[in-house]
Amino acid sequence: MSVGVRPFRIPAVSDRIATNGVCRVAGGCNDGPVAKRYLQVPELLVGFDTETTGLDVTVERAISYGFCEYRYGQPVSSEHYFVIPDRPISEGARRVHGLSIEDLEAKRAVASVFSVEEGLRHTMEILKNYQGLDALLVGSNVSQFDIEMFRWSYRSVIGRNPSEDGLNISKLRIIDVVEHDLAIEPSRSNRPRRGLSYLCQHYGVRPGGHDALDDARAAVEVFFEQVLHNNAGQMGLGIVSPPSPSLQVRELREG
């Protein structure tokens, strides 16, 4: 079900100057290598987040998916849907997102609610579409958690690798705001906690509150603030170029 994305602050184009390129961050520091810093917002970004039955990506299931699309720094569309899982929701997960099986069933009156297989196939089509558009997925630990759980679930439930159905996970283009923050501040001692909630607090972004769509939005807004930080506040988010091969993008490896 498509839902509106809440408005957020974007600096006016007239107030700032657009900048191209990226800045390399030296590797070999005590905390290990880090990614490059973005100095410009790519044309097409898609925030992505899930809420799940638990933390083990190899066996747990996503019960809520959130996607929000941004073009030239502006929200243009979103989709938020739910899944009735084929296993219990752990108590720890329920404490985080507040969703029970009964809550998910009740969502049928106001939202799209799928079976596990239907949810995976729908997510597959969304990811394939955005991969075809050369979009960049933005999230917090999105490659190691959300995408990895999708991959394991797809293989378990559908019985096929995503690549067999047209999604090359190794070619998904990812901006992980946690990894990007490591590029900005490599020292883990200076910033020991980097979860999405902490990044929202650090960059002055309204937190998503463990709602898949709102967390997807929050991740994109954190990225915008990170880019502004990289340019010392001198970048216009409304003036961007299409993604360049020179941009450092996390590539996922499909096992």
ZALUM-426236 format. One record per residue (C-alpha): x negated, y negated, z negated; residue in three letters. Coordinates in pm, 1 decimal. Layout:
N
+----------+----------+----------+--------+
:     east :    north :       up : residu :
+----------+----------+----------+--------+
:        X :        Y :        Z :    ALA :
...
+----------+----------+----------+--------+
This chain:
255
+----------+----------+----------+--------+
:     east :    north :       up : residu :
+----------+----------+----------+--------+
:      0.0 :      0.0 :      0.0 :    MET :
:   -143.0 :   -334.8 :     99.6 :    SER :
:   -146.0 :   -593.6 :   -174.3 :    VAL :
:   -263.5 :   -950.2 :   -186.7 :    GLY :
:   -612.0 :  -1041.3 :   -304.2 :    VAL :
:   -616.5 :  -1305.5 :   -573.6 :    ARG :
:   -773.2 :  -1634.9 :   -467.3 :    PRO :
:  -1126.8 :  -1704.6 :   -582.1 :    PHE :
:  -1375.1 :  -1988.7 :   -567.3 :    ARG :
:  -1584.1 :  -2027.4 :   -252.0 :    ILE :
:  -1803.2 :  -2335.9 :   -212.2 :    PRO :
:  -1692.5 :  -2564.4 :     66.6 :    ALA :
:  -1895.6 :  -2542.5 :    386.0 :    VAL :
:  -1951.4 :  -2915.8 :    381.7 :    SER :
:  -2105.7 :  -2889.8 :     35.9 :    ASP :
:  -2378.7 :  -2644.2 :    130.7 :    ARG :
:  -2616.7 :  -2543.8 :    408.4 :    ILE :
:  -2623.6 :  -2192.3 :    554.7 :    ALA :
:  -2950.8 :  -2002.3 :    543.7 :    THR :
:  -3058.1 :  -1697.0 :    746.2 :    ASN :
:  -3274.0 :  -1399.1 :    663.5 :    GLY :
:  -3375.8 :  -1208.4 :    356.9 :    VAL :
:  -3657.1 :  -1234.0 :    107.1 :    CYS :
:  -3873.6 :   -934.2 :     30.9 :    ARG :
:  -3934.9 :   -849.2 :   -331.6 :    VAL :
:  -4273.1 :   -701.7 :   -408.1 :    ALA :
:  -4271.8 :   -335.6 :   -506.4 :    GLY :
:  -4499.6 :   -166.8 :   -754.0 :    GLY :
:  -4378.3 :   -354.5 :  -1059.4 :    CYS :
:  -4355.7 :   -171.9 :  -1388.5 :    ASN :
:  -3985.7 :   -112.4 :  -1340.5 :    ASP :
:  -4026.3 :     42.0 :   -995.1 :    GLY :
:  -3943.6 :    -75.2 :   -640.5 :    PRO :
:  -3638.7 :   -286.3 :   -572.2 :    VAL :
:  -3437.4 :   -382.8 :   -264.6 :    ALA :
:  -3448.0 :   -706.0 :    -67.4 :    LYS :
:  -3243.1 :  -1006.9 :   -164.6 :    ARG :
:  -2966.0 :  -1132.9 :     61.6 :    TYR :
:  -2981.8 :  -1497.9 :    160.4 :    LEU :
:  -2669.4 :  -1487.3 :    372.3 :    GLN :
:  -2325.3 :  -1331.4 :    350.8 :    VAL :
:  -2265.6 :  -1083.5 :    636.2 :    PRO :
:  -1963.4 :  -1137.5 :    857.3 :    GLU :
:  -1760.7 :   -832.6 :    751.6 :    LEU :
:  -1766.9 :   -706.3 :    393.0 :    LEU :
:  -1540.0 :   -445.8 :    234.0 :    VAL :
:  -1518.4 :   -416.5 :   -142.1 :    GLY :
:  -1466.3 :    -55.2 :   -249.6 :    PHE :
:  -1396.3 :     97.9 :   -587.9 :    ASP :
:  -1225.2 :    400.3 :   -741.2 :    THR :
:  -1084.9 :    507.5 :  -1074.3 :    GLU :
:  -1132.6 :    874.2 :  -1152.4 :    THR :
:  -1049.3 :   1170.6 :  -1376.2 :    THR :
:  -1404.1 :   1169.7 :  -1516.4 :    GLY :
:  -1768.4 :   1098.1 :  -1446.5 :    LEU :
:  -1900.2 :   1420.0 :  -1289.4 :    ASP :
:  -1899.4 :   1347.0 :   -916.3 :    VAL :
:  -1925.0 :   1716.1 :   -830.1 :    THR :
:  -1597.0 :   1821.8 :   -992.3 :    VAL :
:  -1383.3 :   1519.1 :  -1081.7 :    GLU :
:  -1130.7 :   1341.2 :   -857.3 :    ARG :
:  -1050.9 :    984.6 :   -764.2 :    ALA :
:   -701.8 :    886.5 :   -877.6 :    ILE :
:   -703.4 :    530.4 :   -745.8 :    SER :
:   -875.6 :    371.7 :   -446.1 :    TYR :
:   -918.1 :      1.1 :   -380.9 :    GLY :
:  -1040.4 :   -162.3 :    -58.9 :    PHE :
:  -1054.6 :   -537.5 :      8.2 :    CYS :
:  -1178.8 :   -680.1 :    335.9 :    GLU :
:  -1356.8 :  -1014.4 :    365.3 :    TYR :
:  -1450.3 :  -1193.8 :    686.2 :    ARG :
:  -1675.2 :  -1497.6 :    674.1 :    TYR :
:  -1646.7 :  -1499.4 :    295.9 :    GLY :
:  -1266.7 :  -1505.6 :    293.6 :    GLN :
:  -1028.0 :  -1223.7 :    187.9 :    PRO :
:   -815.6 :  -1106.5 :    480.0 :    VAL :
:   -660.6 :   -773.3 :    375.5 :    SER :
:   -657.3 :   -510.4 :    105.8 :    SER :
:   -525.0 :   -165.9 :     26.7 :    GLU :
:   -464.9 :     -0.5 :   -309.0 :    HIS :
:   -328.4 :    352.4 :   -344.5 :    TYR :
:   -309.7 :    626.8 :   -600.0 :    PHE :
:   -359.7 :   1004.1 :   -613.6 :    VAL :
:   -202.1 :   1274.5 :   -829.1 :    ILE :
:   -510.4 :   1477.0 :   -927.7 :    PRO :
:   -536.7 :   1855.7 :   -929.3 :    ASP :
:   -703.5 :   1848.7 :  -1271.7 :    ARG :
:   -651.3 :   1667.6 :  -1602.6 :    PRO :
:   -764.6 :   1311.6 :  -1658.6 :    ILE :
:  -1028.5 :   1319.2 :  -1930.2 :    SER :
:   -960.2 :   1130.5 :  -2249.0 :    GLU :
:  -1268.9 :    917.4 :  -2193.3 :    GLY :
:  -1158.1 :    818.5 :  -1843.8 :    ALA :
:   -805.3 :    742.5 :  -1963.6 :    ARG :
:   -945.0 :    511.5 :  -2230.6 :    ARG :
:  -1133.1 :    321.4 :  -1959.5 :    VAL :
:   -864.1 :    273.3 :  -1692.8 :    HIS :
:   -551.0 :    344.9 :  -1893.6 :    GLY :
:   -394.0 :    578.7 :  -1635.5 :    LEU :
:   -222.1 :    905.0 :  -1720.1 :    SER :
:    -59.1 :   1158.6 :  -1487.6 :    ILE :
:    277.3 :   1014.7 :  -1590.1 :    GLU :
:    159.2 :    664.5 :  -1502.1 :    ASP :
:     50.9 :    783.4 :  -1158.6 :    LEU :
:    385.7 :    953.5 :  -1096.5 :    GLU :
:    563.7 :    633.4 :  -1194.7 :    ALA :
:    360.6 :    440.6 :   -935.8 :    LYS :
:    565.9 :    604.4 :   -659.5 :    ARG :
:    830.9 :    336.0 :   -704.3 :    ALA :
:    593.0 :     50.6 :   -622.2 :    VAL :
:    283.2 :    191.7 :   -450.7 :    ALA :
:    151.8 :    459.6 :   -217.3 :    SER :
:     85.9 :    780.0 :   -410.7 :    VAL :
:    -81.6 :   1077.0 :   -240.7 :    PHE :
:   -182.7 :   1431.1 :   -313.3 :    SER :
:   -557.1 :   1489.7 :   -346.0 :    VAL :
:   -583.1 :   1611.9 :     12.9 :    GLU :
:   -370.7 :   1326.7 :    148.9 :    GLU :
:   -576.7 :   1072.9 :    -44.4 :    GLY :
:   -904.0 :   1213.1 :     84.8 :    LEU :
:   -783.2 :   1215.1 :    444.9 :    ARG :
:   -651.9 :    860.6 :    414.4 :    HIS :
:   -980.1 :    743.9 :    263.6 :    THR :
:  -1167.2 :    921.7 :    541.7 :    MET :
:   -974.6 :    723.8 :    805.0 :    GLU :
:  -1041.0 :    394.5 :    627.0 :    ILE :
:  -1413.9 :    463.1 :    592.7 :    LEU :
:  -1440.7 :    579.1 :    954.4 :    LYS :
:  -1265.2 :    265.0 :   1071.8 :    ASN :
:  -1495.4 :     35.0 :    879.2 :    TYR :
:  -1801.3 :    231.2 :    987.0 :    GLN :
:  -1691.1 :    178.6 :   1347.0 :    GLY :
:  -1668.8 :   -194.5 :   1278.9 :    LEU :
:  -2022.6 :   -193.8 :   1133.2 :    ASP :
:  -1888.0 :   -327.7 :    804.8 :    ALA :
:  -2086.8 :   -331.3 :    482.3 :    LEU :
:  -1927.4 :   -165.5 :    180.6 :    LEU :
:  -1978.2 :   -358.4 :   -142.0 :    VAL :
:  -1945.3 :   -206.9 :   -486.3 :    GLY :
:  -2106.1 :   -125.8 :   -817.9 :    SER :
:  -2291.0 :    207.7 :   -811.1 :    ASN :
:  -2076.9 :    272.6 :   -506.4 :    VAL :
:  -2322.4 :    504.1 :   -331.4 :    SER :
:  -2409.3 :    718.0 :   -631.0 :    GLN :
:  -2058.7 :    742.0 :   -772.2 :    PHE :
:  -1760.3 :    647.8 :   -552.2 :    ASP :
:  -1895.2 :    769.3 :   -218.3 :    ILE :
:  -2066.7 :   1070.0 :   -372.1 :    GLU :
:  -1747.6 :   1181.7 :   -546.8 :    MET :
:  -1560.4 :   1139.4 :   -219.2 :    PHE :
:  -1817.7 :   1356.3 :    -41.7 :    ARG :
:  -1801.7 :   1634.4 :   -299.9 :    TRP :
:  -1421.6 :   1624.2 :   -316.3 :    SER :
:  -1388.0 :   1627.9 :     59.9 :    TYR :
:  -1605.1 :   1935.4 :     87.9 :    ARG :
:  -1422.2 :   2105.9 :   -199.4 :    SER :
:  -1064.3 :   2027.2 :    -97.4 :    VAL :
:  -1080.8 :   1995.7 :    281.7 :    ILE :
:  -1350.5 :   2261.4 :    316.7 :    GLY :
:  -1559.3 :   2058.3 :    559.7 :    ARG :
:  -1840.6 :   1807.7 :    545.3 :    ASN :
:  -1726.2 :   1450.6 :    619.7 :    PRO :
:  -1962.5 :   1448.9 :    918.7 :    SER :
:  -1761.3 :   1730.0 :   1076.7 :    GLU :
:  -1459.1 :   1499.7 :   1079.8 :    ASP :
:  -1638.4 :   1197.0 :   1218.4 :    GLY :
:  -1777.0 :   1014.3 :    913.5 :    LEU :
:  -2155.4 :    994.6 :    905.1 :    ASN :
:  -2216.1 :    916.3 :    540.5 :    ILE :
:  -2587.8 :    873.9 :    604.9 :    SER :
:  -2500.2 :    575.6 :    827.0 :    LYS :
:  -2263.9 :    399.5 :    589.1 :    LEU :
:  -2395.9 :     51.7 :    518.3 :    ARG :
:  -2394.0 :    -27.3 :    149.0 :    ILE :
:  -2452.4 :   -332.2 :    -66.1 :    ILE :
:  -2470.8 :   -217.5 :   -426.5 :    ASP :
:  -2446.9 :   -521.7 :   -651.4 :    VAL :
:  -2637.4 :   -339.4 :   -925.5 :    VAL :
:  -2930.9 :   -269.2 :   -694.6 :    GLU :
:  -2908.8 :   -619.6 :   -551.6 :    HIS :
:  -2929.9 :   -756.1 :   -905.1 :    ASP :
:  -3248.2 :   -554.7 :   -954.1 :    LEU :
:  -3387.3 :   -739.8 :   -653.3 :    ALA :
:  -3299.4 :  -1067.5 :   -819.9 :    ILE :
:  -3427.6 :   -972.3 :  -1164.4 :    GLU :
:  -3643.1 :   -656.5 :  -1142.4 :    PRO :
:  -3719.8 :   -636.8 :  -1512.9 :    SER :
:  -3488.9 :   -397.7 :  -1689.9 :    ARG :
:  -3613.8 :   -527.1 :  -2021.4 :    SER :
:  -3487.7 :   -877.2 :  -1936.5 :    ASN :
:  -3152.4 :   -740.4 :  -1819.4 :    ARG :
:  -3099.8 :   -394.1 :  -1970.6 :    PRO :
:  -2729.7 :   -363.0 :  -1881.3 :    ARG :
:  -2606.6 :   -410.4 :  -1525.2 :    ARG :
:  -2262.5 :   -252.0 :  -1503.1 :    GLY :
:  -1996.5 :   -444.5 :  -1314.1 :    LEU :
:  -1846.7 :   -592.0 :  -1630.7 :    SER :
:  -2186.1 :   -727.1 :  -1737.6 :    TYR :
:  -2260.2 :   -862.2 :  -1390.4 :    LEU :
:  -1923.3 :  -1037.1 :  -1385.7 :    CYS :
:  -2006.0 :  -1199.4 :  -1717.6 :    GLN :
:  -2355.5 :  -1296.9 :  -1603.5 :    HIS :
:  -2241.7 :  -1452.5 :  -1274.1 :    TYR :
:  -1919.6 :  -1607.3 :  -1402.7 :    GLY :
:  -1683.0 :  -1382.0 :  -1207.8 :    VAL :
:  -1344.4 :  -1272.3 :  -1336.0 :    ARG :
:  -1379.5 :   -901.4 :  -1422.5 :    PRO :
:  -1160.6 :   -643.2 :  -1254.1 :    GLY :
:  -1065.1 :   -466.7 :  -1575.4 :    GLY :
:  -1110.3 :   -113.2 :  -1438.6 :    HIS :
:   -841.3 :   -154.3 :  -1174.9 :    ASP :
:   -974.3 :    -15.5 :   -845.4 :    ALA :
:   -865.1 :   -306.9 :   -627.8 :    LEU :
:   -958.5 :   -574.7 :   -878.1 :    ASP :
:  -1298.6 :   -412.8 :   -937.5 :    ASP :
:  -1356.6 :   -400.7 :   -559.9 :    ALA :
:  -1277.3 :   -771.5 :   -543.7 :    ARG :
:  -1498.0 :   -845.7 :   -843.1 :    ALA :
:  -1793.6 :   -665.0 :   -682.8 :    ALA :
:  -1766.4 :   -879.0 :   -369.1 :    VAL :
:  -1741.5 :  -1197.3 :   -574.4 :    GLU :
:  -2047.0 :  -1094.1 :   -774.9 :    VAL :
:  -2232.7 :  -1048.0 :   -445.5 :    PHE :
:  -2128.9 :  -1397.3 :   -332.1 :    PHE :
:  -2265.4 :  -1543.5 :   -654.3 :    GLU :
:  -2584.8 :  -1341.9 :   -617.0 :    GLN :
:  -2636.7 :  -1484.6 :   -268.0 :    VAL :
:  -2578.9 :  -1835.7 :   -398.2 :    LEU :
:  -2833.7 :  -1766.1 :   -670.4 :    HIS :
:  -3085.0 :  -1647.0 :   -411.3 :    ASN :
:  -3044.7 :  -1977.1 :   -228.6 :    ASN :
:  -3052.6 :  -2188.4 :   -545.8 :    ALA :
:  -2692.9 :  -2288.7 :   -474.4 :    GLY :
:  -2773.1 :  -2416.3 :   -125.0 :    GLN :
:  -2570.1 :  -2179.8 :     91.9 :    MET :
:  -2234.7 :  -2221.6 :    263.9 :    GLY :
:  -2045.0 :  -1895.3 :    231.9 :    LEU :
:  -1814.6 :  -1989.8 :    519.4 :    GLY :
:  -2100.1 :  -1997.5 :    773.9 :    ILE :
:  -2243.3 :  -1653.3 :    833.1 :    VAL :
:  -2393.8 :  -1450.7 :   1114.2 :    SER :
:  -2317.3 :  -1089.7 :   1210.3 :    PRO :
:  -2526.1 :   -834.3 :   1017.5 :    PRO :
:  -2880.2 :   -810.2 :   1148.7 :    SER :
:  -3095.1 :   -495.4 :   1165.7 :    PRO :
:  -3347.1 :   -684.7 :    953.0 :    SER :
:  -3112.1 :   -684.5 :    656.3 :    LEU :
:  -3201.0 :   -433.3 :    389.5 :    GLN :
:  -2906.9 :   -195.3 :    349.8 :    VAL :
:  -2888.9 :    111.0 :    128.7 :    ARG :
:  -2842.9 :    422.0 :    342.9 :    GLU :
:  -2676.4 :    718.4 :    184.3 :    LEU :
:  -2814.1 :   1063.9 :    243.1 :    ARG :
:  -2564.6 :   1341.5 :    291.3 :    GLU :
:  -2686.1 :   1663.5 :    138.1 :    GLY :
+----------+----------+----------+--------+
